[in-house]
Amino acid sequence: MFGVARADIGKPMMTQPVALPGLSNAGEAVLTSMLDLRATLLTGERLSDLPMTIFGATDPDLGRLGLTVTGNRDITIIVTDPDRPIGQVSISIGGAGNLAFFDNRASEGHLHANIRMLGADNTVLFDGLSDRYIALQDVFLRSNGQVLLWGAGASAVGCSVELEGDGRFLLVGEDALISSGVWIRNHDMHAVHDLRTGERVNRPPVDTVIERHVWVGQGAFLLNCQRVGCGSIIGAMSLAKGVIGECVAVAGSPARVIRYQVSWGREAAGMTEVERQALGLPAVPPVPA
């Protein structure tokens, strides 16, 4: 599911514009621009080929799926299987024109999320829900036209997300593992000024891309983190900012590279072939007898 040729990693994604029922023009532009082979194989073409069932926020059948909607309820909800449970997902709506998309064809009901959409034209999209456990204690989209894309096979033991800034996005790549107590924020949430000049000295909100098969350790904090490269590891309790390269281990506050040319496996025995494929790596040759 997650494989991509090594030579293709880093190439721009060639895809038709993403068009979904209920997706705003702003959401279409952001979602189309953020598709990236280093993180996801999702394309506009693949999305358009999926079966879709559309629900309104007050549809009684949402309860069977494990979805509840509160607030002004101005949201379109799309699932790929109307009879398969998603988990326990609460969505609170503030603005208008929002969209939630769940590819739940293989879902085993393990998505547990509290999602708050304060602004308008925001989108959350969960690709390829499966038997992987996803616990999102708080997803807070504070502004307008923001997008959260959760890649197929990515899991989370306990993660909170807060996005600031119109048109900003978070892309969590396929087969990523987010440990418990992790925070992802794309902005300091408050301005910091130089008292002598009045100049603002902290960064504006950024887009955040966590590429495929990344492991974020327990209690890590991604703050103004623009990109975490394929296969990398962020150590427990680390403060990650800026850009982190691929296949490195980082740790500390601020996080610094402590080892190059490493990655990780979900099993203690080592990386599986599927995990190596996620990084575009060749299969490990058999050990001679």
Buried (B, 14 or more C-beta within 10 A) or exposed (E): EBBBEEEEBEEEBEBEEBEBEBBBEBBBBBBBBBBBBBBBBBBBEBBEEBEBBEBEBEBEEBEEBBBEBEBBEBBBBBBBBBEBBBBBBBBBBBBBBBBBBBBBBBBBBBBBBBBBBBBBBBBBBBBBBBEBBBBBBEBBBBBBBBBBBBBBBBBBBBBBBBBBBBBBBBBBBBBBBBBBBBBBBBBBEEEEEEEEEEEEEEBEBBBBBBBBBBBBBBBBBBBBBBBBBBBBBBBBBBBBBEEBBBBBBBBEEEBEEBEEEEBBBBEEEEBEEBBBBBBBBEEEEEEEE
